[in-house]
Amino acid sequence: MTEQTDATPRSSLHGRTIVITGGGTGIGAAIAERYASEGANVVVVGRRREPLQIVAERTGATPVVADAADGDSAAAAVTEIVAQFGRIDVLVLNAGGHGFAAVGDTSDAAWAAAITANLSTGFVMAREALPALLDGAAATGGSEIVIVSSLAGLFAGPSVAGYTVGKHALIGLTRSLARDYSRRGVRVNAVCPGWVRTPMADEEMDEFAAHAPEITDREAGYAAVTRDVPLGRAAEPAEIASIVRFLGSAESSYMTGAVLVADGGAHIVDLPTLAFEHAGM
């Protein structure tokens, strides 16, 4: 964590309390590092203590072990955080999971697990944290919720029904929360990343390489999935963290209910014309 000195200009985030679900790895860990570097009180929440502890040791964050999709567990986490810091100023709903199968191949148990991981984690934690966020808004003039959805929240990939539906629903959650709570001082916005170099994406690239003869390794997998992305690469977690930091600060003070896409330009590509480009026309 960056040490603040008398000569160091203080960020507008200095001393604010930031809570990040799914804070132990990937994008969540990068978000924790970004906020901590500006002097915020960062709390990383997740079900596994070990990755949270690693992030805590690197950034100075406070680890809280909890299941964001379980009401009692989430409520206990909020109580613990408020007891230590007094309020919550920014809630980053980043926890997520898999759900990689087509509808016809998704069992009831797999469907429930996908919705729990990709939607209930956001809904339940937001519900339990709202009183503390409203207290934060009353004390400081405004609080923020940032929901990390996905490009899968806007479009559908092959055989990812649970993940796609859950991430789409997070956009609805963003808009519903913004509609109901913005006038009470809690702004709510979402970000939809495309491919990001996270442990989960690394696993997908490794599986891709294991099943596609033309894909020789992880790097070849990333190159293949970003072939038609205008920026031609996957994002680094720190790049998404910068967007979350913007949305979870006063710098985005006139934004609520917004959805920012961070996919290297993938969503602007006209799919029917790709064949012409690949043919060199």
KOLLUMMAR-898918 format. One record per atom (N, C-alpha, C): residue in three letters; y, z, x. Coordinates in steps of 0.02 Angstrom, whole numbers, padded with zeros to 5 digits, always signed. Layout:
REM KOLLUMMAR-898918
ALAYZX/...
END
This chain:
REM KOLLUMMAR-898918
MET-00059+00000+00042/MET+00000+00000+00000/MET+00062+00000+00044/THR+00112-00040+00026/THR+00173-00044+00066/THR+00213+00020+00059/GLU+00233+00049+00117/GLU+00271+00111+00116/GLU+00344+00096+00103/GLN+00374+00134+00057/GLN+00445+00127+00042/GLN+00485+00174+00087/THR+00537+00148+00117/THR+00581+00189+00158/THR+00651+00186+00128/ASP+00696+00228+00153/ASP+00764+00228+00127/ASP+00798+00161+00137/ALA+00775+00123+00187/ALA+00806+00059+00201/ALA+00774+00002+00162/THR+00718+00017+00127/THR+00682-00035+00090/THR+00710-00042+00020/PRO+00733-00101+00000/PRO+00757-00109-00069/PRO+00701-00095-00118/ARG+00716-00059-00170/ARG+00664-00041-00218/ARG+00656-00096-00271/SER+00593-00113-00283/SER+00577-00161-00336/SER+00590-00128-00403/SER+00601-00170-00454/SER+00608-00144-00523/SER+00543-00113-00547/LEU+00489-00124-00510/LEU+00424-00096-00528/LEU+00411-00029-00495/HIS+00455-00009-00450/HIS+00444+00054-00413/HIS+00439+00112-00461/GLY+00383+00149-00456/GLY+00373+00208-00498/GLY+00346+00194-00567/ARG+00340+00131-00587/ARG+00311+00116-00652/ARG+00235+00123-00648/THR+00204+00138-00704/THR+00132+00149-00706/THR+00098+00087-00734/ILE+00055+00057-00693/ILE+00021-00006-00709/ILE-00053+00008-00715/VAL-00083-00009-00771/VAL-00155+00001-00782/VAL-00189-00067-00786/ILE-00241-00077-00746/ILE-00275-00141-00741/ILE-00349-00132-00757/THR-00373-00162-00811/THR-00445-00161-00824/THR-00478-00216-00783/GLY-00542-00205-00768/GLY-00576-00252-00723/GLY-00541-00254-00656/GLY-00518-00195-00633/GLY-00476-00192-00574/GLY-00513-00188-00508/GLY-00580-00191-00509/GLY-00618-00180-00448/GLY-00632-00242-00407/THR-00625-00301-00435/THR-00642-00362-00398/THR-00596-00419-00419/GLY-00598-00473-00381/GLY-00568-00536-00399/GLY-00495-00532-00418/ILE-00477-00561-00475/ILE-00408-00563-00497/ILE-00381-00493-00507/GLY-00421-00448-00536/GLY-00398-00380-00549/GLY-00378-00344-00485/ALA-00419-00352-00433/ALA-00403-00320-00369/ALA-00339-00349-00339/ALA-00330-00414-00346/ALA-00269-00446-00320/ALA-00207-00423-00358/ILE-00214-00413-00424/ILE-00159-00387-00464/ILE-00141-00317-00441/ALA-00191-00276-00429/ALA-00179-00208-00405/ALA-00141-00209-00339/GLU-00162-00252-00294/GLU-00129-00257-00229/GLU-00056-00279-00236/ARG-00043-00326-00281/ARG+00025-00351-00289/ARG+00071-00296-00317/TYR+00049-00262-00369/TYR+00091-00210-00398/TYR+00101-00152-00349/ALA+00048-00133-00314/ALA+00053-00078-00267/ALA+00102-00093-00211/SER+00105-00157-00191/SER+00151-00176-00136/SER+00224-00166-00155/GLU+00238-00159-00220/GLU+00306-00149-00243/GLU+00320-00078-00266/GLY+00275-00033-00246/GLY+00288+00038-00259/GLY+00270+00063-00328/ALA+00230+00025-00365/ALA+00209+00048-00431/ALA+00152+00099-00425/ASN+00144+00139-00477/ASN+00086+00182-00483/ASN+00031+00141-00515/VAL-00018+00121-00477/VAL-00070+00075-00500/VAL-00134+00113-00516/VAL-00162+00099-00575/VAL-00226+00128-00596/VAL-00274+00070-00608/VAL-00331+00071-00574/VAL-00382+00020-00584/VAL-00440+00050-00624/VAL-00458+00016-00678/VAL-00508+00040-00725/VAL-00568-00007-00724/GLY-00627+00021-00723/GLY-00688-00019-00726/GLY-00748+00025-00735/ARG-00806-00005-00746/ARG-00866+00033-00759/ARG-00901+00057-00696/ARG-00888+00024-00639/ARG-00922+00041-00577/ARG-00872+00073-00528/ARG-00889+00132-00504/ARG-00843+00169-00461/ARG-00835+00136-00392/GLU-00889+00109-00364/GLU-00886+00085-00294/GLU-00832+00032-00284/PRO-00831-00023-00323/PRO-00778-00073-00311/PRO-00708-00046-00325/LEU-00702-00001-00374/LEU-00637+00029-00388/LEU-00614+00070-00327/GLN-00660+00106-00297/GLN-00643+00148-00239/GLN-00620+00105-00180/ILE-00652+00048-00172/ILE-00633+00002-00117/ILE-00562-00022-00127/VAL-00545-00042-00189/VAL-00477-00064-00204/VAL-00428-00006-00195/ALA-00448+00053-00216/ALA-00404+00112-00210/ALA-00389+00127-00137/GLU-00439+00123-00095/GLU-00428+00138-00023/GLU-00383+00086+00009/ARG-00388+00024-00015/ARG-00347-00029+00015/ARG-00275-00029-00010/THR-00264-00008-00072/THR-00198-00015-00103/THR-00163+00051-00119/GLY-00201+00106-00120/GLY-00172+00169-00142/GLY-00176+00178-00217/ALA-00212+00134-00252/ALA-00219+00139-00324/ALA-00262+00199-00342/THR-00257+00220-00405/THR-00298+00274-00432/THR-00357+00244-00470/PRO-00419+00260-00451/PRO-00476+00232-00486/PRO-00495+00275-00547/VAL-00509+00242-00603/VAL-00531+00277-00663/VAL-00593+00240-00689/VAL-00649+00274-00690/VAL-00711+00243-00714/VAL-00714+00249-00790/ALA-00717+00192-00824/ALA-00719+00192-00897/ALA-00743+00124-00921/ASP-00770+00124-00982/ASP-00790+00062-01015/ASP-00734+00043-01064/ALA-00697-00011-01047/ALA-00639-00030-01087/ALA-00658-00053-01157/ALA-00721-00068-01169/ALA-00743-00091-01235/ALA-00768-00034-01279/ASP-00772+00025-01252/ASP-00796+00083-01289/ASP-00736+00128-01307/GLY-00727+00141-01371/GLY-00668+00177-01393/GLY-00661+00246-01362/ASP-00715+00285-01360/ASP-00711+00352-01332/ASP-00696+00350-01257/SER-00729+00304-01222/SER-00718+00298-01150/SER-00648+00275-01135/ALA-00623+00226-01171/ALA-00555+00201-01161/ALA-00504+00254-01176/ALA-00515+00292-01231/ALA-00468+00345-01249/ALA-00466+00399-01196/ALA-00524+00416-01168/ALA-00526+00467-01115/ALA-00489+00443-01053/ALA-00496+00378-01038/ALA-00461+00350-00980/ALA-00385+00354-00990/VAL-00362+00337-01050/VAL-00290+00340-01064/VAL-00265+00411-01059/THR-00303+00459-01086/THR-00284+00529-01082/THR-00277+00552-01009/GLU-00325+00531-00967/GLU-00323+00548-00896/GLU-00262+00518-00862/ILE-00248+00456-00877/ILE-00191+00421-00846/ILE-00125+00453-00867/VAL-00118+00467-00931/VAL-00055+00496-00956/VAL-00046+00567-00928/ALA-00101+00604-00921/ALA-00096+00671-00892/ALA-00069+00668-00821/GLN-00087+00616-00784/GLN-00065+00611-00715/GLN+00004+00580-00708/PHE+00019+00528-00748/PHE+00080+00489-00737/PHE+00131+00494-00794/GLY+00112+00523-00850/GLY+00159+00534-00905/GLY+00162+00480-00957/ARG+00149+00418-00937/ARG+00151+00362-00985/ARG+00119+00301-00952/ILE+00113+00248-00991/ILE+00090+00183-00964/ILE+00147+00133-00976/ASP+00167+00099-00923/ASP+00221+00050-00929/ASP+00195-00022-00936/VAL+00141-00037-00901/VAL+00112-00104-00904/VAL+00036-00098-00909/LEU+00007-00132-00957/LEU-00066-00135-00965/LEU-00088-00207-00952/VAL-00130-00216-00902/VAL-00157-00282-00887/VAL-00230-00283-00909/LEU-00244-00324-00959/LEU-00312-00329-00988/LEU-00347-00387-00953/ASN-00384-00370-00901/ASN-00414-00421-00857/ASN-00490-00421-00861/ALA-00520-00369-00888/ALA-00593-00365-00889/ALA-00623-00424-00927/GLY-00678-00449-00903/GLY-00712-00505-00935/GLY-00783-00511-00910/GLY-00817-00562-00934/GLY-00887-00570-00913/GLY-00913-00639-00929/HIS-00978-00642-00934/HIS-01011-00707-00941/HIS-01017-00726-01015/GLY-01069-00761-01032/GLY-01078-00789-01098/GLY-01091-00863-01091/PHE-01135-00880-01042/PHE-01144-00949-01021/PHE-01207-00980-01052/ALA-01200-01003-01113/ALA-01254-01039-01147/ALA-01224-01074-01207/ALA-01256-01127-01230/ALA-01235-01159-01291/ALA-01253-01115-01351/VAL-01222-01129-01409/VAL-01233-01088-01468/VAL-01308-01083-01484/GLY-01343-01139-01483/GLY-01414-01138-01501/GLY-01458-01100-01453/ASP-01432-01087-01394/ASP-01471-01051-01343/ASP-01446-00979-01333/THR-01401-00956-01377/THR-01372-00890-01370/THR-01405-00842-01420/SER-01438-00791-01395/SER-01469-00741-01438/SER-01416-00694-01467/ASP-01435-00655-01516/ASP-01389-00606-01544/ASP-01365-00558-01490/ALA-01411-00537-01448/ALA-01393-00489-01396/ALA-01345-00520-01345/ALA-01358-00583-01327/ALA-01314-00616-01279/ALA-01245-00629-01309/TRP-01243-00646-01374/TRP-01179-00656-01408/TRP-01139-00592-01409/ALA-01172-00537-01428/ALA-01137-00473-01431/ALA-01111-00453-01362/ALA-01151-00465-01310/ALA-01130-00447-01243/ALA-01070-00489-01221/ALA-01069-00553-01238/ALA-01014-00597-01219/ALA-00949-00576-01254/ILE-00953-00562-01319/ILE-00893-00541-01356/ILE-00869-00473-01333/THR-00915-00428-01318/THR-00896-00362-01292/THR-00858-00370-01226/ALA-00885-00410-01181/ALA-00856-00417-01114/ALA-00790-00454-01116/ASN-00785-00505-01157/ASN-00727-00550-01153/ASN-00673-00538-01206/LEU-00689-00499-01258/LEU-00640-00487-01311/LEU-00632-00412-01325/SER-00687-00377-01336/SER-00681-00307-01355/SER-00649-00265-01300/THR-00660-00282-01238/THR-00628-00246-01183/THR-00552-00248-01190/GLY-00526-00305-01212/GLY-00453-00311-01221/GLY-00430-00276-01284/PHE-00465-00288-01340/PHE-00445-00259-01404/PHE-00446-00183-01402/VAL-00502-00155-01380/VAL-00510-00082-01382/VAL-00461-00048-01334/MET-00455-00073-01274/MET-00410-00041-01226/MET-00337-00046-01248/ALA-00319-00102-01277/ALA-00250-00109-01304/ALA-00238-00058-01359/ARG-00285-00052-01404/ARG-00278-00005-01460/ARG-00269+00066-01435/GLU-00311+00086-01387/GLU-00308+00154-01364/GLU-00246+00168-01321/ALA-00220+00117-01287/ALA-00163+00127-01243/ALA-00096+00119-01279/LEU-00096+00093-01340/LEU-00032+00079-01373/LEU+00013+00140-01380/PRO-00011+00199-01399/PRO+00035+00256-01402/PRO+00069+00270-01336/ALA+00033+00265-01280/ALA+00063+00277-01215/ALA+00111+00221-01196/LEU+00096+00159-01216/LEU+00142+00103-01203/LEU+00206+00111-01244/LEU+00199+00133-01306/LEU+00258+00144-01348/LEU+00301+00201-01321/ASP+00269+00252-01293/ASP+00307+00305-01260/ASP+00343+00278-01199/GLY+00308+00234-01162/GLY+00340+00204-01104/GLY+00400+00161-01123/ALA+00393+00124-01178/ALA+00448+00082-01201/ALA+00508+00125-01222/ALA+00494+00181-01255/ALA+00549+00225-01276/ALA+00585+00255-01217/ALA+00547+00269-01163/ALA+00576+00302-01105/ALA+00614+00254-01060/THR+00591+00192-01056/THR+00619+00146-01006/THR+00652+00084-01036/GLY+00645+00075-01102/GLY+00675+00017-01134/GLY+00627-00041-01144/GLY+00564-00034-01120/GLY+00516-00088-01131/GLY+00452-00078-01093/SER+00396-00097-01123/SER+00331-00097-01090/SER+00300-00166-01100/GLU+00248-00180-01061/GLU+00217-00246-01064/GLU+00141-00241-01067/ILE+00111-00286-01103/ILE+00040-00299-01099/ILE+00031-00370-01074/VAL-00011-00379-01024/VAL-00027-00446-01000/VAL-00102-00456-01009/ILE-00120-00507-01045/ILE-00191-00522-01059/ILE-00212-00582-01016/VAL-00265-00571-00977/VAL-00291-00625-00935/VAL-00347-00660-00975/SER-00330-00718-01002/SER-00379-00759-01038/SER-00408-00808-00988/SER-00408-00871-01003/SER-00439-00922-00959/SER-00421-00990-00987/LEU-00429-01041-00945/LEU-00424-01109-00971/LEU-00476-01119-01026/ALA-00530-01080-01023/ALA-00581-01082-01076/ALA-00555-01053-01141/GLY-00496-01022-01139/GLY-00464-00999-01200/GLY-00427-01054-01236/LEU-00423-01113-01204/LEU-00387-01170-01233/LEU-00433-01230-01243/PHE-00484-01235-01203/PHE-00530-01292-01204/PHE-00602-01267-01200/ALA-00649-01310-01214/ALA-00719-01291-01213/ALA-00756-01326-01156/GLY-00790-01287-01115/GLY-00834-01316-01065/GLY-00905-01321-01093/PRO-00950-01351-01055/PRO-01019-01359-01079/PRO-01059-01294-01074/SER-01092-01277-01127/SER-01139-01220-01128/SER-01108-01154-01106/VAL-01049-01141-01133/VAL-01016-01076-01120/VAL-00987-01050-01186/ALA-01028-01047-01237/ALA-01004-01031-01304/ALA-00974-00961-01308/GLY-01010-00911-01285/GLY-00985-00842-01290/GLY-00921-00832-01251/TYR-00919-00858-01192/TYR-00860-00852-01149/TYR-00800-00888-01181/THR-00812-00949-01205/THR-00759-00990-01235/THR-00730-00957-01297/VAL-00774-00933-01341/VAL-00750-00901-01403/VAL-00712-00837-01387/GLY-00738-00797-01341/GLY-00704-00735-01322/GLY-00635-00748-01293/LYS-00630-00797-01248/LYS-00566-00812-01216/LYS-00517-00843-01266/HIS-00541-00885-01312/HIS-00497-00910-01365/HIS-00470-00852-01407/ALA-00514-00805-01423/ALA-00493-00749-01465/ALA-00440-00705-01430/LEU-00441-00703-01364/LEU-00390-00665-01329/LEU-00320-00694-01340/ILE-00316-00759-01351/ILE-00251-00789-01367/ILE-00227-00763-01435/GLY-00273-00758-01483/GLY-00256-00730-01548/GLY-00236-00657-01542/LEU-00271-00620-01499/LEU-00253-00549-01488/LEU-00183-00544-01459/THR-00167-00587-01412/THR-00100-00588-01382/THR-00047-00598-01435/ARG-00056-00646-01478/ARG-00006-00663-01529/ARG-00001-00608-01583/SER-00058-00579-01601/SER-00057-00526-01651/SER-00021-00464-01625/LEU-00037-00444-01563/LEU-00003-00387-01533/LEU+00072-00400-01526/ALA+00090-00460-01504/ALA+00160-00477-01495/ALA+00198-00475-01561/ARG+00166-00500-01613/ARG+00197-00501-01680/ARG+00209-00431-01706/ASP+00163-00386-01693/ASP+00166-00319-01723/ASP+00206-00269-01681/TYR+00209-00279-01615/TYR+00236-00225-01573/TYR+00297-00245-01531/SER+00317-00308-01530/SER+00374-00327-01489/SER+00438-00292-01511/ARG+00448-00285-01577/ARG+00509-00252-01601/ARG+00510-00178-01585/ARG+00452-00152-01566/ARG+00448-00082-01547/ARG+00449-00073-01471/GLY+00464-00128-01436/GLY+00475-00124-01364/GLY+00417-00142-01320/VAL+00361-00166-01349/VAL+00303-00185-01309/VAL+00294-00261-01312/ARG+00311-00294-01257/ARG+00302-00366-01254/ARG+00230-00382-01234/VAL+00203-00437-01260/VAL+00133-00455-01247/VAL+00129-00530-01231/ASN+00102-00546-01173/ASN+00095-00616-01152/ASN+00027-00625-01120/ALA+00006-00688-01114/ALA-00059-00704-01085/ALA-00053-00756-01031/VAL-00101-00756-00986/VAL-00106-00808-00935/VAL-00176-00837-00939/CYS-00181-00904-00932/CYS-00245-00939-00935/CYS-00258-00972-00868/PRO-00293-00940-00823/PRO-00310-00972-00759/PRO-00364-01024-00766/GLY-00362-01073-00721/GLY-00418-01119-00713/GLY-00466-01090-00663/TRP-00494-01132-00619/TRP-00539-01107-00568/TRP-00502-01063-00519/VAL-00529-01003-00506/VAL-00500-00956-00458/VAL-00557-00933-00413/ARG-00542-00927-00349/ARG-00594-00906-00301/ARG-00607-00831-00307/THR-00650-00814-00352/THR-00670-00744-00364/THR-00745-00738-00351/PRO-00771-00677-00346/PRO-00844-00669-00338/PRO-00883-00702-00394/MET-00858-00698-00457/MET-00893-00730-00512/MET-00894-00806-00504/ALA-00838-00835-00484/ALA-00836-00907-00474/ALA-00879-00928-00414/ASP-00880-00886-00362/ASP-00923-00900-00305/ASP-00996-00904-00326/GLU-01017-00859-00370/GLU-01085-00860-00395/GLU-01099-00925-00433/GLU-01050-00947-00472/GLU-01058-01009-00509/GLU-01064-01069-00462/MET-01025-01069-00408/MET-01028-01124-00360/MET-01096-01123-00323/ASP-01121-01063-00308/ASP-01186-01058-00275/ASP-01242-01085-00321/GLU-01237-01068-00385/GLU-01287-01093-00433/GLU-01281-01169-00441/PHE-01218-01193-00441/PHE-01206-01265-00445/PHE-01240-01300-00387/ALA-01231-01272-00327/ALA-01260-01303-00267/ALA-01336-01301-00269/ALA-01364-01249-00301/ALA-01437-01243-00304/ALA-01468-01293-00352/HIS-01429-01320-00400/HIS-01457-01364-00451/HIS-01433-01436-00447/ALA-01382-01450-00407/ALA-01356-01518-00402/ALA-01369-01544-00330/PRO-01412-01593-00323/PRO-01429-01617-00256/PRO-01369-01640-00214/GLU-01318-01667-00247/GLU-01261-01692-00210/GLU-01213-01637-00189/ILE-01222-01576-00215/ILE-01180-01519-00197/ILE-01218-01478-00145/THR-01192-01478-00084/THR-01228-01448-00028/THR-01215-01374-00019/ASP-01157-01350-00040/ASP-01142-01279-00030/ASP-01084-01259-00077/ARG-01062-01197-00070/ARG-01009-01171-00113/ARG-00945-01212-00109/GLU-00925-01230-00049/GLU-00863-01267-00040/GLU-00867-01336-00073/ALA-00925-01366-00069/ALA-00935-01431-00102/ALA-00931-01422-00178/GLY-00955-01365-00202/GLY-00950-01351-00274/GLY-00877-01345-00296/TYR-00837-01308-00258/TYR-00766-01302-00276/TYR-00732-01370-00272/ALA-00749-01410-00222/ALA-00719-01476-00216/ALA-00736-01520-00276/ALA-00798-01513-00300/ALA-00820-01554-00356/ALA-00785-01534-00421/VAL-00778-01469-00434/VAL-00749-01448-00497/VAL-00674-01456-00499/THR-00643-01466-00441/THR-00571-01477-00439/THR-00553-01548-00420/ARG-00602-01592-00422/ARG-00590-01662-00402/ARG-00534-01695-00441/ASP-00531-01681-00506/ASP-00482-01713-00549/ASP-00423-01668-00567/VAL-00418-01612-00533/VAL-00361-01566-00542/VAL-00303-01592-00500/PRO-00243-01601-00528/PRO-00188-01629-00490/PRO-00174-01594-00424/LEU-00179-01528-00421/LEU-00169-01493-00358/LEU-00230-01496-00312/GLY-00286-01516-00339/GLY-00345-01530-00298/GLY-00379-01470-00267/ARG-00371-01412-00296/ARG-00403-01352-00267/ARG-00407-01297-00320/ALA-00447-01247-00305/ALA-00449-01187-00347/ALA-00392-01141-00325/ALA-00373-01095-00369/ALA-00321-01046-00353/ALA-00349-00989-00312/GLU-00307-00957-00275/GLU-00323-00894-00243/GLU-00305-00838-00293/PRO-00341-00782-00292/PRO-00325-00728-00339/PRO-00253-00704-00334/ALA-00224-00705-00275/ALA-00155-00682-00267/ALA-00106-00726-00304/GLU-00123-00790-00314/GLU-00078-00835-00351/GLU-00076-00816-00425/ILE-00133-00797-00452/ILE-00134-00775-00522/ILE-00100-00706-00528/ALA-00109-00664-00478/ALA-00077-00599-00478/ALA-00001-00605-00481/SER+00027-00655-00448/SER+00099-00665-00450/SER+00123-00680-00520/ILE+00084-00719-00558/ILE+00103-00735-00627/ILE+00098-00673-00671/VAL+00045-00635-00662/VAL+00037-00573-00700/VAL+00094-00525-00684/ARG+00114-00521-00621/ARG+00169-00478-00602/ARG+00234-00499-00637/PHE+00246-00564-00642/PHE+00305-00589-00678/PHE+00303-00569-00751/LEU+00246-00580-00784/LEU+00241-00564-00855/LEU+00244-00488-00866/GLY+00219-00450-00819/GLY+00219-00378-00826/GLY+00279-00346-00791/SER+00337-00375-00801/SER+00399-00348-00771/SER+00458-00369-00814/ALA+00516-00340-00800/ALA+00576-00357-00837/ALA+00600-00428-00823/GLU+00572-00461-00773/GLU+00592-00529-00757/GLU+00572-00578-00812/SER+00526-00559-00854/SER+00506-00602-00911/SER+00530-00572-00977/SER+00589-00541-00975/SER+00611-00498-01030/SER+00621-00534-01097/TYR+00628-00600-01098/TYR+00636-00635-01162/TYR+00573-00674-01180/MET+00516-00654-01153/MET+00453-00686-01169/MET+00407-00637-01204/THR+00380-00657-01260/THR+00326-00620-01293/THR+00286-00668-01335/GLY+00221-00657-01337/GLY+00176-00702-01372/GLY+00164-00767-01337/ALA+00186-00772-01274/ALA+00180-00834-01236/ALA+00113-00839-01201/VAL+00092-00900-01188/VAL+00030-00914-01152/VAL+00047-00960-01093/LEU+00041-00934-01032/LEU+00055-00974-00972/LEU-00010-01000-00944/VAL-00012-01064-00930/VAL-00072-01096-00902/VAL-00063-01103-00827/ALA-00112-01079-00790/ALA-00111-01082-00716/ALA-00176-01113-00693/ASP-00179-01179-00696/ASP-00242-01215-00683/ASP-00235-01272-00634/GLY-00181-01273-00595/GLY-00171-01327-00548/GLY-00156-01394-00580/GLY-00140-01392-00645/GLY-00124-01453-00681/GLY-00182-01484-00719/ALA-00239-01449-00721/ALA-00298-01478-00753/ALA-00286-01497-00826/HIS-00246-01457-00861/HIS-00237-01468-00933/HIS-00193-01529-00948/ILE-00161-01558-00898/ILE-00119-01617-00911/ILE-00157-01683-00901/VAL-00219-01678-00876/VAL-00256-01739-00859/VAL-00284-01772-00923/ASP-00273-01836-00928/ASP-00299-01876-00984/ASP-00371-01897-00968/LEU-00419-01863-00998/LEU-00489-01874-00981/LEU-00512-01947-00989/PRO-00491-01983-01042/PRO-00516-02052-01049/PRO-00494-02100-00994/THR-00442-02081-00955/THR-00420-02126-00902/THR-00451-02110-00835/LEU-00491-02057-00829/LEU-00520-02039-00765/LEU-00565-02093-00737/ALA-00600-02128-00781/ALA-00645-02181-00757/ALA-00606-02235-00720/PHE-00545-02250-00742/PHE-00504-02299-00707/PHE-00485-02275-00637/GLU-00467-02211-00633/GLU-00448-02184-00568/GLU-00506-02183-00520/HIS-00565-02162-00546/HIS-00623-02159-00503/HIS-00645-02229-00480/ALA-00627-02280-00519/ALA-00642-02349-00500/ALA-00590-02378-00453/GLY-00539-02338-00437/GLY-00487-02362-00391/GLY-00436-02407-00423/MET-00430-02405-00488/MET-00383-02449-00524/MET-00315-02415-00531/
END
